[in-house]
């Protein structure tokens, strides 16, 4: 299993829509909610605030994602899949979207949210034993 080394941001622009990616170390659902509340307040003019987290709390694996009104399977689920695929724990990924006026379709949204999420994870992983991992 891997953890992230620290908070990181990324940005992707596709057809005038901006996708701002954020990643945080979290060890509880409350910590994840705290980061989400702050981002929703800081980016209240954004169209969507999508997230996924994967954390161990009291010995139980907790996973959750939210599409924030994007089409089903197009936003939060790909972010959670990134965490699962890379076996990352105690992590919250959030992508804030500013709509640029052009609809991207489900496939386009999946690629955009995944790319923004990957940008936050790039060179930001360490093995639970402390060893760095390049993804």
The 8 nearest C-alpha neighbors of each residue, nearest first, counted from 0:
[[1, 86, 87, 127, 126, 88, 2, 85],
 [0, 2, 126, 87, 127, 125, 86, 88],
 [3, 1, 125, 87, 88, 124, 126, 127],
 [2, 4, 124, 123, 5, 125, 24, 1],
 [3, 5, 123, 124, 125, 2, 6, 24],
 [6, 4, 3, 7, 24, 23, 123, 22],
 [5, 7, 23, 22, 24, 8, 21, 4],
 [6, 8, 119, 22, 21, 5, 9, 23],
 [9, 7, 21, 20, 119, 22, 10, 6],
 [8, 10, 20, 118, 119, 19, 115, 21],
 [9, 11, 19, 18, 20, 115, 12, 8],
 [10, 12, 18, 115, 17, 13, 19, 9],
 [13, 11, 17, 16, 15, 18, 14, 10],
 [12, 14, 16, 15, 11, 17, 111, 18],
 [13, 15, 16, 101, 99, 12, 103, 100],
 [14, 16, 99, 13, 12, 17, 100, 98],
 [17, 15, 99, 98, 13, 97, 14, 12],
 [18, 16, 12, 97, 96, 11, 15, 19],
 [17, 19, 96, 11, 95, 10, 12, 94],
 [20, 18, 10, 95, 94, 9, 17, 96],
 [19, 21, 94, 9, 115, 8, 93, 116],
 [22, 20, 8, 93, 92, 7, 119, 94],
 [21, 23, 92, 6, 7, 91, 119, 93],
 [24, 22, 6, 91, 90, 25, 92, 5],
 [23, 25, 90, 89, 91, 3, 5, 26],
 [26, 24, 89, 90, 30, 27, 31, 23],
 [25, 27, 89, 54, 56, 30, 55, 24],
 [28, 26, 30, 29, 25, 56, 31, 54],
 [27, 29, 31, 30, 32, 26, 25, 56],
 [28, 30, 32, 27, 31, 33, 26, 25],
 [31, 29, 33, 27, 28, 32, 25, 34],
 [30, 32, 28, 34, 29, 33, 25, 35],
 [33, 31, 35, 29, 30, 34, 36, 28],
 [32, 34, 30, 36, 31, 35, 29, 37],
 [35, 33, 37, 31, 32, 36, 38, 30],
 [34, 36, 32, 38, 37, 33, 39, 31],
 [37, 35, 39, 33, 34, 38, 32, 40],
 [36, 38, 40, 34, 35, 39, 41, 33],
 [39, 37, 41, 35, 40, 36, 42, 34],
 [40, 38, 36, 42, 43, 37, 41, 35],
 [39, 41, 37, 43, 38, 42, 36, 35],
 [40, 42, 38, 39, 43, 37, 44, 36],
 [43, 41, 39, 44, 45, 40, 38, 95],
 [42, 44, 40, 39, 45, 41, 38, 46],
 [43, 45, 42, 46, 97, 41, 39, 40],
 [46, 44, 97, 43, 42, 47, 96, 95],
 [45, 47, 97, 96, 98, 44, 48, 95],
 [48, 46, 96, 45, 95, 67, 49, 97],
 [49, 47, 95, 94, 67, 96, 50, 39],
 [50, 48, 94, 66, 67, 93, 75, 65],
 [51, 49, 93, 75, 65, 64, 92, 94],
 [52, 50, 64, 79, 92, 63, 75, 78],
 [53, 51, 91, 63, 90, 62, 92, 64],
 [52, 54, 62, 88, 90, 61, 89, 91],
 [55, 53, 89, 88, 61, 60, 26, 90],
 [54, 56, 60, 59, 58, 61, 89, 57],
 [55, 57, 59, 58, 27, 54, 60, 26],
 [58, 56, 59, 55, 60, 27, 26, 61],
 [57, 59, 56, 55, 60, 61, 54, 26],
 [60, 58, 56, 55, 57, 61, 54, 62],
 [61, 59, 55, 54, 56, 62, 58, 53],
 [62, 60, 54, 53, 55, 59, 63, 56],
 [63, 61, 53, 52, 54, 60, 64, 51],
 [62, 64, 52, 51, 53, 61, 65, 79],
 [63, 65, 51, 75, 50, 76, 79, 52],
 [64, 66, 75, 50, 67, 49, 51, 63],
 [65, 67, 75, 69, 49, 74, 68, 64],
 [68, 66, 49, 65, 69, 47, 48, 75],
 [69, 67, 66, 70, 47, 71, 65, 49],
 [68, 70, 66, 67, 71, 74, 73, 47],
 [71, 69, 73, 72, 68, 105, 66, 74],
 [72, 70, 73, 69, 66, 74, 68, 105],
 [71, 73, 76, 74, 70, 75, 77, 66],
 [74, 72, 109, 105, 71, 108, 70, 69],
 [73, 75, 66, 76, 109, 112, 77, 72],
 [76, 74, 66, 64, 65, 78, 50, 77],
 [75, 77, 79, 78, 72, 74, 64, 80],
 [78, 76, 80, 79, 75, 74, 113, 81],
 [79, 77, 81, 75, 76, 80, 51, 113],
 [80, 78, 76, 51, 82, 81, 77, 83],
 [79, 81, 77, 83, 78, 82, 84, 76],
 [82, 80, 78, 84, 79, 83, 85, 77],
 [83, 81, 87, 79, 80, 85, 84, 86],
 [82, 84, 86, 80, 81, 85, 79, 87],
 [85, 83, 81, 86, 82, 80, 87, 79],
 [84, 86, 82, 83, 87, 81, 1, 0],
 [87, 85, 83, 0, 84, 82, 1, 88],
 [88, 86, 1, 82, 2, 85, 0, 83],
 [87, 89, 54, 53, 90, 2, 1, 86],
 [90, 88, 54, 25, 26, 53, 24, 55],
 [89, 91, 24, 25, 88, 52, 53, 23],
 [90, 92, 52, 23, 22, 51, 31, 25],
 [93, 91, 22, 51, 50, 21, 52, 90],
 [94, 92, 50, 21, 49, 20, 22, 91],
 [95, 93, 20, 49, 19, 48, 18, 50],
 [94, 96, 48, 19, 18, 47, 49, 20],
 [97, 95, 18, 47, 17, 46, 45, 98],
 [96, 98, 45, 17, 46, 16, 99, 18],
 [99, 97, 16, 100, 96, 46, 17, 15],
 [100, 98, 16, 15, 101, 97, 14, 17],
 [99, 101, 98, 102, 15, 16, 14, 97],
 [102, 100, 99, 103, 14, 15, 98, 16],
 [101, 103, 104, 100, 99, 98, 14, 107],
 [102, 104, 107, 108, 101, 105, 106, 14],
 [105, 103, 107, 106, 102, 108, 109, 73],
 [104, 106, 108, 73, 107, 109, 70, 103],
 [107, 105, 109, 108, 104, 110, 73, 103],
 [108, 106, 103, 110, 104, 109, 105, 111],
 [107, 109, 111, 105, 110, 106, 73, 103],
 [110, 108, 73, 106, 112, 107, 111, 74],
 [109, 111, 113, 107, 108, 112, 114, 106],
 [112, 110, 108, 114, 113, 109, 107, 115],
 [113, 111, 115, 109, 114, 110, 74, 108],
 [112, 114, 116, 110, 111, 115, 109, 117],
 [113, 115, 117, 111, 116, 112, 110, 118],
 [116, 114, 20, 112, 118, 113, 117, 11],
 [117, 115, 113, 118, 119, 114, 20, 112],
 [118, 116, 114, 120, 119, 115, 113, 121],
 [119, 117, 115, 121, 9, 116, 120, 114],
 [118, 120, 117, 116, 8, 7, 9, 121],
 [121, 119, 123, 117, 118, 122, 124, 116],
 [120, 122, 118, 123, 119, 134, 117, 133],
 [123, 121, 133, 124, 120, 134, 132, 131],
 [122, 124, 120, 4, 121, 3, 5, 125],
 [125, 123, 3, 132, 4, 2, 122, 131],
 [126, 124, 131, 130, 132, 2, 1, 129],
 [125, 127, 1, 130, 129, 128, 131, 0],
 [126, 128, 129, 1, 0, 2, 125, 130],
 [127, 129, 126, 130, 125, 1, 0, 131],
 [128, 130, 126, 127, 125, 131, 2, 1],
 [131, 129, 126, 125, 128, 132, 127, 124],
 [132, 130, 125, 124, 126, 129, 133, 123],
 [133, 131, 125, 124, 134, 130, 126, 122],
 [132, 134, 122, 131, 124, 121, 123, 125],
 [133, 121, 132, 122, 124, 120, 123, 85]]
